[in-house]
């Protein structure tokens, strides 16, 4: 149930020009145009300067989506996001405090969900949509 609620708070997106070349703490490589990342559905579309810490992650591999989502839950959704509604934040916090991991979770499940949306691993160490979006 925790993973289902968490997935509802996250969206896949393609990096735009304003994202390209940005580096964030812990990143070894700059963001590439069209690279797929995950962002908070509540504030991920805001300009970069208005997002709180942990609102966006760019996993290098499909199996990295799970850990990126867990990091976003702890650092952003349960703590710093100013746009998530209080009942959802409280529910996520309760799951985090109880460390409930039952339900649909795990690296392979998150990777399978991404593949179903057309996201693929690339040789350059990033994720891409198999068919680029028109936006």
C-alpha positions in Angstrom: 0.0 0.0 0.0 2.9 2.3 0.8 4.5 1.8 -2.6 1.1 2.4 -4.4 0.6 5.7 -2.5 4.2 6.7 -3.3 3.8 5.9 -7.0 0.8 8.2 -7.1 3.0 11.1 -6.0 5.6 10.7 -8.7 5.6 11.3 -12.4 8.1 10.4 -15.2 9.2 13.3 -17.4 11.8 14.2 -20.0 14.5 16.7 -19.3 14.0 20.0 -21.0 16.5 22.6 -22.1 16.4 24.4 -18.7 17.3 21.1 -17.1 20.3 20.3 -19.4 23.7 20.6 -18.0 22.5 21.0 -14.4 24.4 19.1 -11.8 23.0 18.2 -8.4 24.7 16.9 -5.3 25.8 13.4 -5.8 25.5 13.4 -9.7 28.5 12.3 -11.7 27.0 13.2 -15.1 25.2 16.3 -16.3 21.5 16.0 -17.3 21.0 15.4 -21.0 18.1 16.7 -23.1 15.3 14.1 -23.2 16.7 12.1 -20.3 13.9 10.6 -18.3 13.7 11.4 -14.6 11.1 11.3 -11.9 9.6 14.3 -10.2 7.1 15.2 -7.5 3.7 15.5 -9.1 2.9 18.3 -6.7 5.8 20.7 -7.6 7.9 19.0 -10.2 6.6 21.3 -13.0 7.6 24.5 -11.1 10.7 26.4 -12.2 13.8 24.9 -10.6 14.4 27.8 -8.2 10.9 27.1 -6.6 11.3 23.4 -6.0 12.3 22.1 -2.6 15.2 19.7 -2.1 14.6 16.2 -3.5 11.8 17.1 -5.9 13.6 15.6 -8.9 15.7 12.5 -9.5 17.4 11.2 -12.6 18.0 7.4 -12.0 20.7 6.0 -14.3 19.0 2.6 -14.7 15.5 1.3 -14.5 16.3 -0.6 -11.3 17.4 2.7 -9.8 13.9 4.1 -9.9 12.9 2.3 -6.8 15.7 3.8 -4.7 15.1 7.3 -6.2 11.5 7.0 -5.3 12.3 6.0 -1.7 14.7 8.9 -1.4 12.1 11.3 -2.7 9.6 10.0 -0.2 11.9 10.6 2.7 13.7 13.8 1.7 10.9 15.6 -0.2 7.4 14.3 0.2 7.5 13.6 3.9 9.6 16.7 4.7 10.1 19.6 2.4 7.4 19.7 -0.3 5.2 22.7 0.2 2.6 21.6 -2.3 1.6 18.1 -1.1 -1.7 18.0 0.8 -1.4 17.3 4.6 -3.4 14.0 4.6 -1.2 12.5 1.9 2.0 13.7 3.7 0.8 12.3 7.0 -0.1 9.0 5.4 3.4 8.7 3.8 5.0 9.7 7.1 3.0 7.0 8.9 4.3 4.4 6.4 7.8 5.7 6.7 7.7 5.5 10.5 6.2 2.0 10.4 8.6 1.1 7.6 5.7 -0.7 5.9 7.1 -2.4 2.8 4.2 -4.7 2.1 2.3 -4.5 -1.1 3.7 -3.8 -4.6 7.3 -2.8 -4.2 10.8 -3.6 -5.0 13.3 -2.7 -7.7 11.9 -5.1 -10.3 8.3 -4.0 -9.8 9.2 -0.3 -10.2 11.4 -1.1 -13.3 8.5 -3.1 -14.8 6.1 -0.2 -14.3 8.6 2.1 -16.0 9.1 -0.3 -19.0 5.3 -0.5 -19.4 5.3 3.3 -19.9 7.9 3.0 -22.6 11.0 3.9 -20.6 14.3 2.1 -21.4 17.8 1.9 -20.1 20.4 3.5 -22.5 24.1 2.9 -23.0 25.0 6.4 -21.9 23.8 5.7 -18.4 20.4 7.4 -18.4 16.8 6.6 -19.0 14.8 7.5 -22.1 11.3 7.0 -23.5 11.5 4.5 -26.3 9.4 6.9 -28.4 10.4 10.5 -27.6 7.5 12.7 -26.5 6.3 15.6 -28.7 6.6 18.2 -25.9 
